[in-house]
Every structure is written in structure tokens, then in C-alpha cells.
Amino acid sequence: MTNEHLSPQVPSQTRPSRLSPAGRLGRVRFLAYNMVVSLAVMTVLFIVGFVGALVFGDQAETAQLLTGLVTLLVMIPALVISVIFLIKRCHDFDASGWWCIPGVIGALIPLVNLIVFLVYALIPGTDGDNRFGPATPPNTVLHWVLAILFPLVFVVGVLAAIAIPAYQDYTSRAMMGEAFTSVGDAKTAVVEFANRNGRYPSAADIAALDMDVIAGAQYVASVEVMPDNGEIVVTMQPAPATNVAVAGQRVSFCPPRLSDLGPSPAVFTWRCSSTVDSKYLPRSCDAGKIRECP
């Protein structure tokens, strides 16, 4: 039995979960929520990179594999969440969720993704309720702060993605430069021995050579003179003392055959080869693998 004096009850509209593709998402909250996801991803990757460097510092390949695996595991759910936010943003201006497809494609392209997010963030939502549900609640101060920070952090992230690899390449080349300066004493000792004895030093002779090869070296782990052929091999320090790109890599300096030289004192032309990528080496040095000395 109903009471005719009571006001009729209106069914309440429950708002979908933030991680549900149903419902709507306003412009400010769209940027704010993506900012939260970005901060979470950056925090996880920073922690993984830091822990990986500490635990696997001397195992560069293991550290890279771990970082790549965790990055994949983190980026997949982050991308799914971003797609959900795009769908809800389309709903806010009364468009089907299929309109998020251009946003998903654009989000995968560096530099374009920022423009895509800003375009979706600038399209005004419909006033009041639409076919996808009620309008989003009023934004709080926190929503506005996160929304303003998102484009700034995004731009900084893009610039860092460009600048950090360039800086790492620069520092790696500088580290490899020490490999070439640290062989001066060893080259002099080998040349003097060969000019004096008409042969390259044997294993017994090497111990008596006068050379202080790694005094003060920061990135070079060892400089070795190979017996009988005069080859000098420089080995770089492992990570984290050096960048992953050059950690533990070797550079070989091969002297010419003594039979190819003129009368003593002969002019020596050293041939360089290395396991390091060519972009970290002088053009005169062969990259990719150590060449066998004659």
C-alpha cells in the first residue's frame, strides 16, 4: 500500500568505477587521472632501474633484461587504463567510445601523443546528462593541480627521452676515450722492446716492462700486453663504474708484423678493433669484434 502524501522516489544514478569504460570523464579529470598513471609508471620504473643497478651492476645484460621485462609489464596495464580514460572522455562529449581509436594510435607515437591528449582534453563535454550518464562532479583543487602538471611533466619526459640517451652516448664516448689514453705507456714499452730486441716481448718479458698503465684510470679495469705478438688489450670497468654500453668491453691494439717494418728504430702503426659499438669509437677503430692480430 502506497502513501499518496509522500514524494515519489527517483532511482539513484550510481557512477561507474574510475577504471570502468562506462560513464563520463571531464576534461580536468582526464588530465589529472592520466597524470596519476604517469607518476605511478615513472615511480615503478625508477625503483626497478635503481634496484637493478645495485643488484645486477656487474651484469649489464641481466639488468637490461629485467628493466625491459618490468617496463613491458607496467606499460601494458598503463596503456589499458589510458584507453579507458579516452573512452570515458569521448562519452563526456556524447561520442561513441570508438572515437578513442585515433587517440590510442596517436598515443603510441612520440611527440604526437601529447598533442592527442591535449586535443581530447580541450573538447568540451555536454552540459548535464547525456546518453552515457550524468556529468562528472565539480573538480577539486587537487584535480586542477594534477591537470596543470600533466602537460608540463609530459614535455619534460619527452625532452628527457631525447636528452638522456644523447648524454649517455656522450659519456660513453668519454669513457672509451680513456681506453685510448691509457695505452700510451704500454705502446711505448712494446715499441722500445721490439726495436731493441727485434721481437715482441714474451710472457716472461712482459713482467719486466716499464709501464704504469692504469694509474689514476677511472673507467679502465686493465691493460694487458699479449705475449709474442705485442697486442695490447684494454678492458673497461663493469657497470655501474661505466655505462652499460661500454661496461666490460675490450679494445685491442695490434702492432704491425716486425717483418713488415724497416730498419730500427721503426715507425709503428697500430691497428685498433673493439667489441664496442662504432658510435663510441674513433673512425679509425674497427667496431663489433676484436680482430685477430698477425
HELIX and SHEET records of a PDB file:
HELIX    1   1 ARG A   27  VAL A   55  1                                  29    
HELIX    2   2 ALA A   60  ASP A   92  1                                  33    
HELIX    3   3 GLY A   97  CYS A  100  5                                   4    
HELIX    4   4 ILE A  101  ALA A  107  1                                   7    
HELIX    5   5 VAL A  112  LEU A  122  1                                  11    
HELIX    6   6 VAL A  141  THR A  181  1                                  41    
HELIX    7   7 GLY A  184  ASN A  197  1                                  14    
HELIX    8   8 ALA A  203  ILE A  206  1                                   4    
HELIX    9   9 LEU A  258  ASP A  260  5                                   3    
HELIX   10  10 SER A  278  TYR A  280  5                                   3    
SHEET    1   A 5 VAL A 220  VAL A 225  0                                        
SHEET    2   A 5 ILE A 232  MET A 236 -1                                        
SHEET    3   A 5 ARG A 250  CYS A 254 -1                                        
SHEET    4   A 5 ARG A 271  SER A 274 -1                                        
SHEET    5   A 5 CYS A 285  ASP A 286  1                                        
END                                                                             
